[in-house]
Amino acid sequence: MPKSTFTPSYARLLELLRRTRKEAGVSQVELARRLKRPQPFISYVERGERRIDVIEFYVIMTALGADPEEKFHELIGKLPRRIEI
């Protein structure tokens, strides 16, 4: 079984993160500044090289000015009904 980081479902999460950042008009550099992290951290997350948890999702969405709950529901709506981990 593949790790969930390399599944289509996780790819949807990454797409949501990138799209939300771009829609907010925020660069990777600016998001990193807001999170007090180095810019490569954002790049690693968006490329799936660094996995994020639900708390990090919340913090990233908040830093982008997005509603984390709304974005999580958006993600859930794009996931298949059954996901193996």
C-alpha positions in Angstrom: 0.0 0.0 0.0 1.4 3.4 -0.9 1.9 6.1 1.7 -1.0 8.5 1.6 1.3 11.3 0.7 1.6 9.8 -2.8 -2.1 9.3 -3.4 -4.6 11.2 -5.5 -6.3 12.3 -2.3 -3.2 13.9 -0.9 -2.6 15.5 -4.3 -6.0 17.2 -3.9 -4.9 18.6 -0.6 -1.7 20.0 -2.2 -3.7 21.5 -5.0 -6.0 23.2 -2.5 -3.1 24.7 -0.6 -1.5 26.1 -3.8 -4.7 27.4 -5.2 -5.7 29.1 -1.9 -2.3 30.8 -1.7 -2.5 32.0 -5.2 -6.1 33.2 -4.9 -5.0 35.2 -1.9 -2.3 36.8 -3.9 0.4 35.6 -1.5 3.8 34.4 -2.6 5.6 31.5 -1.0 8.1 34.0 0.4 5.3 36.0 2.0 3.5 33.0 3.4 6.8 31.8 4.9 7.2 35.2 6.5 3.7 35.0 8.0 4.4 31.5 9.4 7.9 32.5 10.6 9.4 29.7 8.5 12.0 29.6 5.7 10.6 29.8 2.1 11.7 26.2 1.3 9.3 25.0 3.9 6.4 26.2 1.8 7.9 24.8 -1.4 8.4 21.4 0.3 4.8 21.4 1.6 3.3 22.4 -1.8 5.4 19.7 -3.6 4.4 17.0 -1.1 8.0 16.6 0.1 6.9 17.6 3.6 3.7 16.3 4.9 1.4 18.5 6.9 -1.1 17.6 9.7 -4.5 19.1 10.5 -3.0 21.7 12.8 -0.6 22.9 10.2 -3.4 23.0 7.7 -5.4 25.3 10.1 -2.4 27.6 10.6 -1.6 27.8 6.9 -5.2 28.6 5.9 -5.5 31.2 8.7 -2.2 32.8 7.5 -3.7 33.1 4.0 -6.9 34.7 5.4 -9.0 31.7 4.5 -11.6 30.0 6.7 -9.9 26.7 7.6 -13.2 24.9 8.2 -14.6 26.1 4.9 -11.5 24.9 3.1 -11.5 21.6 4.9 -15.1 21.0 3.8 -14.1 22.0 0.2 -11.3 19.3 0.4 -13.6 16.7 1.8 -16.1 17.3 -1.1 -13.3 16.4 -3.6 -12.2 13.2 -1.9 -13.5 9.8 -2.9 -16.0 8.2 -0.5 -13.5 5.5 0.5 -9.8 6.2 1.1 -7.2 3.6 2.2 -4.3 4.8 4.3 
